[in-house]
């Protein structure tokens, strides 16, 4: 599977998860303690707009942490996802990409997007009781990229990622990926 197909598949499945959120699920907790379902959905869309703008060589105006989805969150997600995929197709990977106020190497930003939408897609599926739609091949490829993209200094209390959760070496790739991000693959969100 090539890079663009990998990203497009993950974004498509995450978009389906966003669409599958029912109004009565918005206040449910997620495996990310800082987010309930509605906040996680806003985060997914807000940051996708940041990635899409940077990949398209445009500045992002605003703060993605303040993004609030309108009446069609899945439509917002899919529009930004299509723009992000088109940006990588049209502009390639061998360049610096703006992410908020800084620039990072294109391959690093690409890997960050893969990690973000596979990881938070899993979070959203678990929180809302939807089947986790990602394939073992997708998870294996993103895990390989995550291992070279996510340095130890971003892990620990008060940081973006938890410590790696131990799992069996022969565990499914998605479980190993989720554990690498610092989540227990068998965990359910804390009760509200």
N, C-alpha and C positions, 0 to 999 in steps of 0.2 A: 504494500500500500504506500503510495507516495505521500509526501508531507501535506499537500493541499487536501487530498482525499481524507487523510486522517483527521485534520482539523474540521473539515466540512461535516464528516460523519458525527464527530463528538458534538459539534454545535447543533446539528439537526436533532440529535437525540435529547440534548439538553433543552432545546426549544420545545420539544414534545413534553418534557417534564414541566416546564414553565406553564405550558398550556393546560396540563393536567391538574394544576392546583385549583382546588375548589375554594369558593369564598369562605366557607366555614373552617378552612384549614389555615388561614392567614396568621392566626395567633399561636399556632402550634410551635413547640420548641424544635430546634434542629440539633444536630451533632456539633454545630458551632455555637458555643455558649453565648456569643455576642449577638446572635441573630435568631429571631423567630422566622417563620416561613415567609412572611411579607418582607421583612428586612433582608432576608437572603435573596429573595426574588429581585428586590430593588438593587441590591449589590451586584447580582449577576448582570442585570441590564445596564446599570451605571458604568461598571468597569468594561463591559463589552463595547460601549460607546467610546471609552477612552482608547482601548486597543484599536478599534476601527478608525478613529480619527488619526492616531499616530501612524498606523500602517498606511493610511491614505495620504500621508504627508500634510496633515492639517492639524492645527492646535485644537485641543479640547478646552472648551470654555466651561468653567464651573468646577464643582467638586463632586466626584462620583459618589461620595459618601452621603450626599444630600439628594441623590436622585430618587424620585418617587414615580413609580410606573403610573401611567394613565389607565384608561379603560381597556386597553388591549396590550397587556404585558407581553404576551407571546408574539404579537405582531411587532412590537418594539424590538424584542430580542431577535426575531428572525430578520428584520431589516438591518440591524447592526451586524448580525452574523454574516449576511450576504455581502455587506460592505467590507467586512474584515477579510473574508475569503477573496473577494475581488482585489483588495489592496495587495495581498500577498501575491496573487497571480500577476497583477499589473506591474508591481514595483520590485518583486523579488525579495530575496533574503539578505543579500550582500550589501548591507547599508546600516546606518544608525537609524533607530526608530524612537521618536519622542514618546515618552510615557510620562504624562503630567509635566513636571518642570525639567526633567532630565532626558538624556538620550542614552539608549542602550543598544548593543549589537542586535541586529535583526534576528539571528537565530535564538538569542536569549529571550527576546520578547515573544517570539513564536512559541517557544517551550513554556514560557510563563502562561500564555493563553491556553495551551493544551492542559497544563496542570490545573489552572483555575476552573475550567469548564468540565473536566472529568471529575475533579475533586468535589466541587460544589454541586455538580449534577448528581453525584452520589449522595451528598448531604440532602439535597432536595427530595430525591426519590425515597430515601429512608424516612425522612420527616413526614412525608405525605402518604406513605404506604404504597407508592407506585413501584412497579417492577424496575429494578436497575437495568437500563437498556444497553449498557456499554459492552462491547465484545472483549474477550480475553486478549485478542490481538491488539486492540486499541490500548488496553490497559498496560500490556507488556511494553509497547512502544513508548508510551508516555512515562512509564516508570524508568525506563532506560534513560530518557532525556532528563527526568527529574533528578536522577542521581548525579548528573553533571551540572545541573542548573541551580539546585538548592543547597547553598553552603551551610555548615553547622551554625554560623553566627545568627541565623534567622530562626533558630529553634529555642524553645524554652519558655518559661513563665513570662507572660507579657509580650511575647513575640508572635509573629504571624503564624508560626508552625510549632506544633508540639514535638517532643522527642519521639524518635522512631519507636513504634510499638512492635514488640517481638511477635513474629508469626512464623509458621513452618516454612522452610525453604520451598516446599512443594505446594504451598497454598496457591489458590488461583491468583492470577496476575492482578486482578482488581483488588483482592484482599491485600496483597503485598504493596500495591500502590497506595491504598488508603492508609495502611500502617506506616508507610514511609512518610506520609504527610502528618503523622502524629495522631491518627484516629484509630480506634479499635474497630476493626471491620465487623465485629459481631455486636457492636453497641447499637442501642436505640437511643433516640434523643431523650433527655431528661424530661420528666413529666412537668407540665405547666404549673 
